[in-house]
Amino acid sequence: MKTADRVQHLEAEGAYAVLARAQALEAKGRKIIHLEIGQPDFPTFPHISQRGIAAIQEGYTRYNPPAGLPALRKAIAEDAGRRRDLDIRPEQVVVGPGAKPGLFFPTLALVNPGDEVIYPDPGFPTYAAMIGVAGGKAVPVPLSEENNFSFDLHAFDELVGPKTRLIILNSPANPTGGVIPLAHLEHIAAAAQRYDAWVMSDEIYARLAYDGLQVPSIATLPGMQERTIIVDGFSKTYAMTGWRLGYGIMPEALAKHVDLLLTHSVGCTATFTQVAGIEALTGSQAMVDQVVDEYQRRRDRIVAGLNSIPGVHCQTPQGAFYVFPNVKSFGLTSKEIALRLMDEAGVAVLAGTDFGQFGEGYLRLCYATSPDNIDRALDLMATFFARLEHNK
């Protein structure tokens, strides 16, 4: 079948492909520890679920404005503005079914064929996908381990220029857990203003930061709010992955175009889901704090365990719920190691190259799972890597 050029480059996300393979093995009776899928293992917080159920019972099951319920847009503007010390108006907020529309639609609204878009590599696979669909030229900037997985600013300076239309940031990052420090954001902001480029700041993990770290947003820097799209959502913070609720915050003129793209694609986001979102933002945040503390304990546990395995080196991530251990010493590709870990040890992980070419030599493990699962996975991985080391 002949299809349009705009979809020729699209591939499945590595996490879903690995999950399907793991489930096929489980169907044959194998036991698999899942460290591949990036979603909280906690259920949606009870008060949020209860409000969603009540909303359905109250009849919040009909169409609503494509950009979102006015009450939710207002709640998002107030919450996001308070957390970032920004003045955000509800008219700047566009709600979507998940955060991906907040990534995809502003890209479609801004990027013309041939425009260059800078994005992190390794990074979330949707970035490269949406750039290609928009007809843009994808320009990956490496995230280096030596730089705590922030942008390689030397490489960035060589790649940014007059053709740059959009710069994509993700902090804390998937897959590395790295946080872009303020000094680096200032450097990137200066380049964005110099070349009149937009910035898309994916901040979906902003509240999942550890050791008391406050994650800076590039939108707070002078002259940047008017050229920045903040993308965030409810999936990671409130364990609401299946509710499909996210949003973008952007200049009002751009928001109007994104509103129209929503109108002619998804129509609107489920009303009862948005009512639950209002409860998430305006209700108690105590469970968020408890979950973040638990993730930090799990992070420390898995980092210590990985670093105890000869040949494996793992930095301590500053946010999100992923570790990105270096396994270059074993002389195999990331994909080979990931496949063998599942087949031989029963541990499902992702290859670093599932997130781009500069992920070679690394694996991504999600520690949003129980401490028992983490301990069992570490034991199995230690045995597996000892065998690899012996057979080198």
SULURNOR-V485248 format. One record per pair of residues at least 12 apart in sequence whose C-alpha atoms are under 10 Angstrom apart, sorted by the first residue. I is the first residue (numbers start at 0). GAP is how many residues later the second one is. Records with the same first field share a line. If there is no record, write none. Layout:
# SULURNOR-V485248
I: GAP  GAP
This chain:
# SULURNOR-V485248
3: 129
4: 127  128  130
5: 123  124  125  126  127  128  129
6: 122  123  125  126
7: 124  125
8: 119  120  123  124
9: 115  116  118  119  120  122  123
10: 114  115  118
11: 113  114  117  342
12: 111  112  113  116  341  342
13: 22  23  111  335  336  337  338  339  340  341
14: 20  21  22  23  333  334  335  336  339  340  349
15: 20  21  334
16: 19  333
17: 16  18  19  320  321  324  330  331  332  333
18: 15  16  17  18  329  330  331
20: 318  321  322  327
21: 12  14  320  321  324  325  326  327
24: 317  318  321
25: 320
29: 313  316
30: 311  314  315  316
31: 310  311  313  314  315  316  345
32: 309  312  313  314  315  316  336  340  341  343  344  347
33: 308  312  313  314  315  331  332  333  334  335  339  340  343
34: 287  312  313  314  315  329  330  331  332  333  334  338  339  342
35: 286  311  312  313  314  315  327  328  329  330  331  332
36: 311  312  313  327  328  329  330  331  332
37: 136  137  198  203  282  283  284  326  327  328  329  330  331
38: 196  197  198  200  201  202  203  282  327  328  329  330
39: 195  196  197  198  199  200  201  251  255  281  326  327  328  329
40: 198  326  327  328  329
41: 196  197  198  249  326  327  328
42: 195  196  197  198
43: 191  192  193  194  195  196  197  198  199  236
44: 193  194  195  235  240  242  243
45: 241
46: 229  232  233  236  237
47: 190  191  192  225  227  228  229  230  231  232  233  235  236
48: 191  194  224  227  228  230  231
49: 226  229
50: 221  222  224  225  226  227  228  229
51: 191  219  220  221  222  223  224  225  226  227
52: 219  220  222  223
53: 218  221  222
54: 216  217  218  219  220  221
55: 215  216  217  219
56: 215
57: 214
58: 212  213
59: 210  211  212  213  214  215
60: 209  210  211  212
61: 206  207  208  209  210
62: 204  205  206  207  208
63: 203  204  205  206  207  210
64: 30  194  197  198  202  203  204  206
65: 28  29  30  192  193  194  195  196  197  198  199  200  201  202  203  204
66: 24  25  26  27  28  29  180  181  188  189  191  192  193  194  195  196  200  201  202
67: 22  25  26  27  28  29  179  191  194  200  201  202  203  206
68: 25  26  199  200  201  202  205  206  209
69: 20  21  23  25
70: 19  203  204  207
71: 18  21  22  23  202  203  204  205  206  207  209  210
72: 16  17  18  19  20  21  22  174  176  201  205
73: 14  15  16  17  18  19  204
74: 15  18  202  203  204  205  206  207
75: 12  13  14  16  17  18  19  156  157  171  172  173  201  202  205  206
76: 12  13  14  15  16  172
77: 12  203  204
78: 202  203
79: 13  150  152  169  201
80: 139
82: 123  124  131  134
83: 130  131  132  133  134  135  136
84: 132  134  135
85: 133  134  139
86: 133  138
87: 137  161  162  163
88: 160  161  162  163
89: 159  162
90: 158  159  160  161  162  164  165
91: 137  156  157  158  159  160  161  162  163  164
92: 136  137  138  154  155  156  157  158  159  162  163  166
93: 137  152  153  154  155  156  158  160  161  162  164  165  168
94: 137  138  150  151  152  153  154  163  164  167  173  174  179
95: 137  148  149  150  151  152  162  163  166  170  171  172  173  174  178
96: 136  145  146  147  148  149  150  165  169  171  172  173  176  177
97: 134  135  136  137  142  143  144  145  146  147  148  149  171
98: 103  104  105  132  133  134  135  136  145  146  147  148  149
99: 26  27  30  102  131  132  133  144  145  146  147  148
100: 130  144  145  146  147  157  160  161  164  165
101: 98  100  127  128  129  130  131  144  145  146  147  148  156  160
102: 23  24  27  28  65  97  98  99  126  127  128  129  144  145
103: 22  23  25  26  27  29  30  154  157
104: 25  29  143  150  152  153  154  155  156  157  160
105: 24  94  123  142  144  148  149  151  152  153  155
106: 20  23  24  26  27  28  29  58  59  61  91  93  122  151
107: 22  23  25  26  27  28  149  150  153
108: 25  145  146  148  149  151  152
109: 24  26  55  56  88  144  147  148
110: 19  20  22  23  24  25  26  53  54  55  87
111: 19  22  23  24  25  53
112: 18  19  20  21  22  23  24
113: 18  20  21  22  23  24  49  50  51
114: 16  19  20  21  22  23  47  48  49  50  51
115: 15  19  20  21  22  23  43  44  45  46  47  48  49  50  51  81
116: 14  15  19  20  21  22  23  42  43  46  47  48  49  50  51  80  81  82
117: 13  19  20  21  22  23  38  41  42  46  47  48  49  50  51  81
118: 12  19  20  21  22  23  24  32  37  47  48  49  50  51  81
119: 19  20  21  22  23  29  30  31  32  36  47  48  49  50  53  54  235  236  238
120: 18  19  20  21  22  23  28  30  54  231  232  234  235  236  237  238
121: 18  19  20  21  22  27  51  52  53  54  230  231  232  233  234  235  236  237  238  240
122: 17  18  19  20  45  46  47  50  51  52  53  229  230  231  232  233  234  235  236
123: 46  49  50  51  78  230  231  232
124: 49  50  229  230  231
125: 229
126: 13  41  42  228
127: 12  227  228
130: 35
135: 28  29  30
136: 26  27  28
138: 17  20  21  25  28
139: 15  16  19  28  216  217  218
140: 12  13  14  15  16  17  18  19  27  217
141: 12  13  14  214  215  216  217
142: 12  33  35  215  216
143: 32  34  214  215
144: 31  33  169  170  179  180  181
145: 169
146: 31  33
147: 28  29  30  31  32  33  167  168  169  170
148: 23  24  26  27  28  29  30  31  166  168  175
149: 19  20  21  22  23  26  27  28  29  30  31  34  35
150: 18  27  28  29  30  33  34  37
151: 32
152: 31  34  35
155: 31  32  35
156: 30  31  34
159: 28  31  32  35  37
160: 30  31  33  34  35  36
161: 30  32  33  34  35
162: 32  33  34
163: 27  28  31  32  33  34
164: 27  30  31  32  33  34
165: 26  30  31  32  33  34  61  62
166: 21  22  24  25  30  31  32  33  34  61
167: 30  31  32  33  34  60  61
168: 16  19  30  31  32  33  34  48  49  61
169: 30  31  32  33  34  35  36  47  61
170: 30  31  32  33  34  35  38  44  45  46  47  147  148  149
171: 30  31  32  33  34  35  36  37  43  44  145  146  147  148  149
172: 29  30  31  32  33  144  145  146  147  148  149
173: 28  30  31  145  146  147  148  149  150  181  190  192
174: 142  145  146  147  148  149  175  177  179  180  184  188  189  190  191
175: 139  140  141  142  143  144  145  146  147  148  149  176  179  183  186  187  188  189
176: 28  31  32  138  139  140  141  142  143  144  145  146  147  187
177: 31  137  138  139  140  141  142  144  145  146
178: 27  30  34  35  36  37  138  139  140  141
179: 35  36  37  38  138
180: 34  35  36  37
181: 33  34  35  36  39
183: 34
184: 31  32  33  34  36
185: 32  35  36  38
187: 30
188: 29  30  32  33  34  35  38  39
189: 31  32  33  34
191: 31  32  35  36
192: 30  31  34
195: 31
196: 30  31
197: 26  27  28  29  30  31
198: 19  20  25  26  27  28  29  30  31
199: 18  19  27  28  29  30  31  48  49  50
200: 16  17  18  27  28  29  30  31  47  48
201: 15  27  28  29  30  31  46
202: 12  13  14  27  28  29  30  45
203: 26  27  28  29  30  31  32  33  42  43  116
204: 27  28  29  30  31  32  114  115  116
205: 26  30  31  113  114
206: 29  30  81  82  85  112  113
207: 28  29  80  81  83  84  85  87  88  110  111  112  113
208: 83  84  86  87  108  109  110  111  112
209: 82  83  85  86  87  89  107  108  109  110
210: 82  85  107  108
211: 106
212: 105  106
214: 103  104
216: 13
217: 12
218: 31
224: 24  25  26
225: 24  25  26
226: 23  24  27
227: 21  22  23
228: 19  20  21  22  25  26
229: 17  18  19  20
230: 15  16  17  18  19
231: 13  14  15  16  17
232: 12  13  14  15  44
233: 12  13  43  46  47
235: 52  84  85
236: 43  50  51  52  54  55  83
237: 39  42  43  47  49  50  53
238: 49  52
239: 33  36  37  40
242: 26  27  29  30  31  33  34
243: 25  26  29  30
244: 24  25  28  29  31  32
245: 23  28  31
290: 77
291: 27  28  29
293: 74  76  77
294: 24  25  26  27  72  73  74  75  76
295: 21  22  23  24  25  71
296: 70  74
297: 23  69  70  71  72  73  76  77
298: 17  18  19  20  21  22  23  24  67  68  69  72  75
299: 16  17  67
300: 66  70  73  74  77
301: 12  14  20  21  63  64  65  69  72  73  75  76
302: 12  13  14  20  21  22  64  75
303: 12  74
304: 69  70  72  73  74  76  77
305: 17  19  20  72  73  75  76
306: 18  19
307: 70  74
308: 69  70  72  73  74  75  76  77
309: 17  19  72  75  76  79
310: 15  16  17  18  19  74  75  77  78
311: 13  14  15  16  17  18  50  70  73
312: 12  13  14  15  16  49
313: 12  13  48  49
319: 46  47  48
320: 44  45  46  47  48
321: 41  42  43  44  45  46
322: 39  40  41  42  43  44
323: 26  27  28  35  37  38  39  40  41  42
324: 27  36  37  38  39  40
325: 26  33  34  35  36  37  38
326: 25  33  34  35  36  58
327: 32  33  34  35
328: 32  60  63
329: 31  55  58  59  61  62
330: 30  57  58  61
331: 28  29  56  60
332: 18  19  20  27  28  29  30
333: 16  17  18  19  20  25  26  27  28  29  30
334: 14  15  16  17  18  19  25  26  27  28
335: 15
336: 12  13  14  24  25  26  47  48  51
337: 12  13  14  24  25  26
338: 12
339: 44
340: 39  40  43  44
341: 39
343: 36  37  40
344: 32  34  35  36  37  38  39  40
345: 31  34  35
346: 18  26  29  30  31  33  34
347: 16  17  18  29
348: 14  15  16  17
349: 12  13  14  15  16
350: 12  13  14
351: 12  13
